[in-house]
Amino acid sequence: MNNEKYIGLDVHQATIVVAVMDSTGKLVMESILETEAATILQFFAGLRGTLSVTFEEGTWSAWLYDLLNPHVDKLVVCNPRKNALLKDGNKSDRNDARKLAELLRGNQLKPVYHGETGVRMLRELSRSYLTIVKDLSRVMNRLKAVYRSWAIPCAGRDVYYTRNRVQWLAKIREAGVRRRAERLYEQLDMLQHLRQQARRELLAESRKHAITAKLRQIPYLGPIRSALAVALIQTPHRFRSKRQLWAYSGLALETRISAEYRMVEGQVRRSKKMLSIRGLNKDHNHDLKGLFKGAATMASARPGPFQEFYQAALAKGIKPTMARLTLARKIAAITLTLWKKGEDFDAEKLKSQAA
């Protein structure tokens, strides 16, 4: 007798709505649990058979994944952006849990990677560092916005330096606006101090992972970018090929075509209709995209093997934006290859590819 059970969890801060289906799609159980570890484990301890469980990626995903993974046979944390079928029909917590169970039974869910725990500390430190960097950039933009709002030119970075602040603040005649700028400077100083602390912690933790030293061989990846790459990718084996890494990093082109084939004298022939390119894929890891784009932008502007690769692309008639995209893809592909195969970076191979 087939004793498989497919369990959909609609997770919220206080409660979890559970729907359990059998292999025929029959709803055999529904329940509402408190979002508390002991209650959840007690519920699953009472279930028998082969248990397949799913819930959507969200605030509690990492905690719930670690809690349930040892107690079930299959666990899928699914991508809510890919669950368009959940929007069909009436919307409620029970309906969502049932639909998740049904989609899991039909193997129609797009999973979110949650499999690597060896880099958990590095991953959390990288999140802390990236958050502080984004907050720092936000404060810097707000500070310049104050000066611009009073028609005070403030191009460059001179406005941020401590030694020049008295002169810059003196340019603001309105007392209330000047006080607001002072508060922004205080935030800036605090965040710069926190960024230095987060940077030191991130680099210290990255030294525990030998692969970061290998990735630092890649020009313009550097200590910080290497540490972030390891934290964000976690393991190279989750990507079968470089194209999967490109898609995850937001470097893949989305194309559209319809009526791709036609019949000619009773034979199927491919149409010569042109592909419609819709730009880069939107569903991606934004931090990883920024990492590879930043490395490509620096590499294209400074002497080295990557600049030669970039110049060779321009010589072929490729537009600068597409040439930088190609370079970002190349850096991502090299990162994946060095990590998977344990090879050293070889600039000669890059030159032969550019030629």
C-alpha positions in Angstrom: 0.0 0.0 0.0 1.3 3.4 -1.0 1.7 5.4 2.2 3.2 8.7 0.9 2.0 11.9 2.3 2.4 15.4 0.8 2.3 18.2 3.4 1.8 21.9 2.6 2.6 24.4 5.3 1.3 28.0 5.2 3.6 29.6 7.7 2.8 32.8 9.6 4.3 34.5 12.7 1.8 33.0 15.2 0.4 29.9 13.4 1.0 27.4 10.7 -1.8 26.0 8.6 -1.2 22.4 7.6 -2.7 20.4 4.8 -1.9 16.7 4.3 -2.6 14.8 1.1 -2.1 11.2 0.1 -0.7 10.0 -3.2 -4.1 10.1 -4.9 -4.6 13.8 -4.0 -7.1 13.2 -1.3 -7.0 15.6 1.6 -6.6 13.3 4.7 -5.8 15.9 7.4 -5.9 19.6 8.2 -4.6 21.3 11.3 -3.5 24.7 12.7 -0.3 24.7 14.7 1.4 27.2 16.9 4.7 28.5 15.3 6.7 26.8 18.0 9.3 24.1 17.7 7.9 21.6 20.2 4.4 21.8 18.8 5.6 21.3 15.2 7.8 18.3 16.0 5.0 16.7 18.0 2.7 17.0 15.0 5.1 15.4 12.6 6.0 12.7 15.2 2.4 11.5 14.9 2.5 11.1 11.1 3.3 7.8 9.5 4.7 6.9 6.0 6.9 8.8 3.6 6.7 12.5 4.4 7.2 15.1 1.8 6.9 18.7 3.0 6.9 22.1 1.5 6.5 25.8 2.5 7.4 29.1 0.9 10.6 31.0 1.3 10.2 33.7 4.0 11.4 35.0 7.3 11.2 31.7 9.1 12.5 29.5 6.3 16.0 28.8 7.6 14.8 28.0 11.1 12.0 25.8 9.9 14.2 24.0 7.4 16.8 23.1 10.1 14.0 22.0 12.4 12.1 19.7 10.0 14.9 18.4 7.7 16.0 15.5 10.1 12.4 14.4 10.6 11.0 14.2 7.0 12.0 12.3 3.8 11.8 15.3 1.4 11.7 19.0 2.2 11.2 21.7 -0.4 11.4 25.4 0.4 9.7 26.8 -2.6 10.1 30.1 -4.4 6.9 32.2 -3.9 7.7 34.2 -7.1 7.2 31.0 -9.1 4.0 30.0 -7.4 1.6 31.7 -9.8 -0.9 28.8 -9.3 -1.4 29.9 -5.7 -3.2 33.0 -7.0 -5.8 31.0 -8.8 -9.2 30.9 -7.1 -10.1 32.0 -3.6 -7.3 33.1 -1.2 -7.1 31.8 2.3 -4.5 30.2 4.6 -6.2 26.8 4.2 -6.5 27.1 0.5 -2.8 28.1 0.3 -1.7 25.0 2.3 -3.9 22.7 0.2 -2.5 24.2 -3.1 1.1 23.8 -1.8 0.5 20.2 -1.0 -1.1 19.6 -4.4 1.8 21.3 -6.2 4.3 19.3 -4.2 2.5 16.1 -5.2 2.7 17.1 -8.9 6.4 18.1 -8.5 5.5 21.6 -9.8 7.4 23.7 -7.2 10.6 25.7 -7.8 13.0 25.0 -4.9 15.1 27.5 -3.0 18.5 26.2 -2.0 18.9 25.5 1.7 21.4 22.6 1.7 24.7 24.0 2.9 25.4 24.6 6.6 29.2 24.7 6.6 29.2 28.3 5.6 26.4 29.5 7.9 28.7 31.8 10.0 30.3 33.3 6.9 26.8 33.8 5.3 25.5 35.6 8.3 28.6 37.8 8.5 28.3 38.6 4.8 24.6 39.6 5.3 25.6 41.9 8.1 28.4 43.5 6.1 26.2 44.0 3.0 23.4 45.5 5.1 25.7 48.0 6.7 27.2 48.9 3.3 23.7 49.5 1.9 22.7 51.6 4.9 25.9 53.6 4.5 25.2 54.3 0.9 21.7 55.4 1.8 22.9 57.9 4.4 25.5 59.3 1.9 22.8 59.8 -0.7 20.6 61.5 1.9 23.5 63.8 2.9 24.1 64.9 -0.7 20.4 65.4 -1.2 20.3 67.9 1.6 23.0 70.0 -0.1 21.4 69.7 -3.5 18.1 70.7 -2.2 19.7 74.1 -1.3 21.5 74.4 -4.7 24.9 73.7 -3.1 27.1 71.7 -5.6 28.5 68.6 -3.9 30.1 66.4 -6.6 32.7 63.9 -5.5 33.5 62.6 -2.0 34.9 65.7 -0.4 31.5 66.4 1.3 31.9 63.2 3.4 35.4 63.8 4.8 35.6 64.8 8.5 38.3 67.5 7.9 36.0 69.5 5.6 32.7 69.3 7.5 32.9 72.7 9.1 33.2 74.4 5.8 30.5 72.3 4.2 28.0 72.9 7.1 28.8 76.6 6.9 27.4 76.7 3.4 23.9 75.8 4.7 22.3 79.1 5.9 19.1 77.5 7.3 19.6 76.4 10.9 17.1 73.5 10.8 18.6 72.1 7.6 22.1 72.4 9.0 21.1 70.5 12.1 19.6 67.7 9.9 22.9 67.5 8.0 24.8 67.2 11.3 22.6 64.3 12.3 23.4 62.6 9.0 27.1 63.1 9.6 26.7 61.4 13.0 25.0 58.4 11.3 27.7 58.4 8.7 30.5 58.2 11.3 28.7 55.4 13.2 28.1 53.3 10.1 31.7 53.8 8.8 32.9 52.4 12.2 30.5 49.5 12.0 31.5 48.7 8.4 35.1 48.4 9.5 34.2 46.1 12.3 32.0 44.0 10.0 34.7 43.9 7.3 37.3 42.6 9.8 34.9 39.9 11.1 34.1 38.8 7.5 37.7 38.6 6.4 38.7 36.7 9.6 35.9 34.1 9.0 36.7 33.8 5.3 40.2 32.7 6.1 38.7 29.5 7.6 37.6 28.5 4.1 40.5 27.6 1.8 38.5 28.3 -1.4 38.6 32.1 -0.7 42.4 32.1 -1.2 41.9 30.3 -4.5 39.3 32.8 -5.7 41.5 35.8 -4.8 43.7 34.7 -7.7 41.0 36.1 -10.0 41.8 39.7 -10.8 39.5 42.3 -9.1 37.7 39.6 -7.0 39.8 40.5 -4.0 39.4 39.4 -0.3 35.9 41.0 0.2 34.4 39.8 -3.1 35.9 36.3 -2.6 34.4 36.0 0.9 31.0 37.3 -0.4 31.1 34.9 -3.4 31.6 31.9 -1.1 28.9 33.1 1.3 26.4 33.7 -1.4 27.0 30.7 -3.6 27.8 28.3 -0.7 28.7 25.4 -2.9 29.5 25.3 -6.7 27.9 21.9 -7.0 24.4 23.4 -6.8 25.0 24.7 -10.4 25.4 22.1 -13.1 26.8 24.6 -15.6 27.9 28.2 -15.8 24.5 29.1 -17.4 22.7 28.2 -14.2 25.1 30.4 -12.3 24.5 33.2 -14.8 20.7 32.9 -14.2 21.1 32.9 -10.4 23.3 36.0 -10.7 21.0 37.9 -13.0 23.3 37.7 -15.9 21.1 35.5 -18.2 19.2 36.9 -21.2 15.5 36.2 -21.3 14.3 35.4 -24.8 10.8 34.9 -26.3 9.8 33.2 -29.5 6.5 31.8 -30.8 5.6 29.7 -33.9 9.1 28.3 -33.9 8.5 25.5 -36.4 6.6 25.3 -39.8 5.9 22.6 -42.3 7.6 22.7 -45.7 6.6 19.9 -48.2 5.6 17.7 -45.4 8.8 18.2 -43.4 9.2 20.1 -40.1 11.5 23.1 -40.5 12.7 25.6 -38.0 11.4 29.1 -38.6 13.9 31.9 -39.3 11.9 34.1 -37.0 14.2 36.2 -34.8 14.3 35.7 -31.0 12.9 38.5 -29.0 15.3 39.5 -26.2 13.6 40.8 -23.1 16.7 41.9 -21.2 18.3 40.2 -18.2 16.3 37.9 -15.9 14.6 39.7 -13.0 14.5 36.8 -10.5 18.0 36.6 -9.2 20.4 37.2 -6.3 21.0 40.9 -6.4 24.1 40.9 -4.2 25.8 38.3 -6.4 24.9 40.3 -9.5 26.4 43.4 -7.9 29.6 41.5 -7.0 30.3 40.2 -10.6 29.2 43.5 -12.2 31.4 45.5 -9.9 34.4 43.3 -10.6 33.7 43.5 -14.4 33.4 47.3 -14.3 36.8 47.7 -12.5 38.5 45.1 -14.7 37.3 46.8 -17.9 38.8 50.1 -16.8 42.2 49.0 -15.6 45.1 47.2 -17.3 45.2 43.5 -17.1 44.0 40.3 -18.8 40.3 41.1 -18.3 40.7 44.5 -19.9 42.3 42.8 -22.9 39.3 40.5 -23.0 36.9 43.5 -22.8 38.8 45.4 -25.6 38.7 42.3 -27.8 34.9 42.2 -27.4 34.7 45.9 -28.3 36.8 45.2 -31.4 34.3 42.7 -32.6 31.6 45.4 -32.6 29.9 44.5 -29.3 28.4 47.4 -27.5 30.2 48.5 -24.3 27.3 47.5 -22.1 27.1 44.0 -23.6 30.9 43.7 -23.5 30.8 44.4 -19.7 28.0 41.8 -19.4 30.1 39.3 -21.3 33.1 40.1 -19.0 30.9 39.7 -15.9 29.7 36.3 -17.2 33.4 35.3 -17.9 34.4 36.2 -14.3 31.4 34.2 -12.9 32.3 31.2 -15.1 36.0 31.3 -14.0 34.8 31.5 -10.4 32.7 28.4 -10.9 35.5 26.5 -12.7 38.2 27.3 -10.2 35.9 26.3 -7.3 34.8 23.0 -8.8 38.1 21.8 -10.3 40.5 23.4 -7.8 42.5 24.9 -10.6 44.6 28.1 -10.5 43.8 31.1 -12.5 45.6 31.2 -15.9 45.6 34.5 -17.8 46.9 32.7 -20.9 43.7 30.8 -21.3 41.7 34.0 -21.1 43.9 35.5 -23.8 43.4 32.6 -26.2 39.6 32.9 -25.6 39.7 36.6 -26.4 41.6 35.9 -29.6 
